[in-house]
């Protein structure tokens, strides 16, 4: 699978989890907790794949505009990973505050996904070409399997 198709499939999974989370109610504590754990795992793995594989290749193949987009995308990841998601994780899922924070996470991620899919990914297709995207996709699939295994082992421990 090529790198962009793989990342777009991840985006669909993340959007689906976000929709389920935002439609959940304050009574659905168990469901919210499970969805949040799923969301965190998806985002963590996805972010690593982008930042370790696609983003560096995109930045290297491009010019100043791509470099700016690279840093913007990384900053959006940092905002979600370091600020928004940790806050959501420590928020009681039975509260309206949780619902409000889910809405913010959803808006941030949807904006980020849209930017990637309408700006970065089409540029990456042109800059990198089919063969390199296939190669990057293979790397990502291997890393994804490894990261999933590591995260599952950490959860079980």
PyMOL commands that set and color helices and strands:
alter all, ss='L'
color gray80, all
select helices_A, chain A and resi 3-23+29-61+64-89+96-156
alter helices_A, ss='H'
color red, helices_A
deselect
rebuild
show_as cartoon
